Amino acid sequence: MKQIVITKHGDPDVLEIKERKDPQPSAGEVLIKVKAIGVNFADILARKGLYPDAPKPPCVVGYEVSGTVETAGPGVDSSILGSAVIALTRFNGYADRVCVSEKAVFRIPDPLDFERAAAIPVNYLTAYQLLHVMGGLKKGESVLIHNAGGGVGLAALDISLHLEATTYGTSSVGKHRFLMQRGLNYPIDYRNQDFLSSIMSLTGGKGVEVVLDPIGGRHWKKSYRALRSTGRLGMFGVSTVTDSTMGRLFQFIKLIAQTPRYSPLELMNANKSVFGVNLGHMWNERDKIGGWMQEILKGVEEGWVRPHVDRAFPLERAGEAHAYIEARKNIGKVVLVTGG
Ligand SMILES: NC(=O)c1ccc[n+]([C@@H]2O[C@H](COP(=O)([O-])OP(=O)(O)OC[C@H]3O[C@@H](n4cnc5c(N)ncnc54)[C@H](OP(=O)(O)O)[C@@H]3O)[C@@H](O)[C@H]2O)c1
């Protein structure tokens, strides 16, 4: 099989394609012949050495694939053989073959092709946990989605529209037209406008009920201020660490120094709450993840889950896919395809 290996921490050219022996599924696992792989921001952080959860190089990252089940391990019902599936892979996804527990595998609903199927798990599960499970967004409330044009951002927009909430989203201005076509009510050009002033003026000084913030550091302070009474701030990423050219250690020190500390008394008196989401740490909650995934796949059939693939790169050009995302060119998802 072919795998894309992070040979050491660094620029996209540290990603190299390697030929490896095909893996064999253990008990309870299936072997998937991979068609498409979702690229995530976490993969880029891992390549740069900025993602503490990633294995040490040389390593293979990748959280999600789509493909067909080629072999079933002992104890797995053989009726799954040949099925088109999506799978959550905790690393090793950048490959044309991968073994994964049958519990992390979901059949692809009819309307989806392999590329769009690979765009679903991480983006939609994260957005679902943020908005539905922890953020409790309701009909008639309002939500500010930062990075609205990114993979999680578009998924959050789909879910917010389905919940009949009013949507505000920050993104670079070139993405606004597309976002409005997808249904975003109020795009905010965060590069040329202060998003907090924009939100306050658009909401008559009230703020919004839910903010989703993957930027981190002092950005979280500002997002907290954009909350209306009863507001909930969902923190789920630290994209800001990639902005700096400083060494890794200094980047982390700067991040910690800028990260707000919330006091229970202050939260109580402000009628606000803050929460965090890290899907990568939900690996032991398969039943919950499975239930959320069933809801999301039902959303595909009902038409409100609309995964959008911006570009597909051949597996061997994974480095170009990373560079494309780092240049902030993508709207929605970037995937790798195996051609298999
Ligand atoms: N906690 C979790 O479970 C979880 C799961 C998935 C993702 N995440 C996090 O969510 C964030 C977005 O992930 P994604 O997969 O949706 O990303 P993505 O699709 O690659 O979106 C990246 C976009 O974010 C915007 N952006 C804003 N500040 C940025 C910065 N400092 N560096 C790079 N891009 C920046 C850019 O859009 P503009 O053109 O609008 O600037 C860029 O195109 C990342 O921080 C990721 O780690 C967390």
The ligand as an ORCA input file, in Angstrom:
! r2SCAN-3c Opt
* xyz 0 1
  N     -11.397     20.844     18.394
  C     -11.767     20.070     17.390
  O     -12.293     18.979     17.577
  C     -11.541     20.583     15.976
  C     -11.990     19.840     14.889
  C     -11.791     20.358     13.596
  C     -11.139     21.573     13.428
  N     -10.687     22.241     14.519
  C     -10.003     23.533     14.389
  O     -10.839     24.418     13.695
  C     -10.062     25.313     12.911
  C     -10.555     25.314     11.469
  O     -10.417     24.006     10.949
  P     -10.930     23.702      9.474
  O     -10.597     22.296      9.162
  O     -12.312     24.177      9.320
  O      -9.946     24.648      8.689
  P      -9.927     25.110      7.189
  O     -11.054     24.574      6.417
  O      -8.575     24.782      6.719
  O     -10.108     26.674      7.339
  C      -9.039     27.486      7.377
  C      -9.545     28.911      7.157
  O      -9.551     29.557      8.418
  C      -9.301     30.939      8.227
  N      -8.292     31.398      9.195
  C      -8.501     32.338     10.126
  N      -7.422     32.505     10.872
  C      -6.496     31.643     10.419
  C      -5.161     31.381     10.787
  N      -4.566     32.006     11.798
  N      -4.480     30.445     10.078
  C      -5.074     29.802      9.054
  N      -6.346     30.008      8.680
  C      -7.056     30.930      9.350
  C      -8.871     31.122      6.797
  O      -9.995     31.645      6.118
  P     -10.104     33.189      5.714
  O      -9.798     33.256      4.243
  O     -11.509     33.524      6.004
  O      -9.092     33.936      6.541
  C      -8.618     29.726      6.305
  O      -8.911     29.549      4.931
  C      -8.608     24.908     13.119
  O      -8.053     25.648     14.176
  C      -8.738     23.465     13.557
  O      -7.625     23.004     14.299
  C     -10.880     21.763     15.788
*
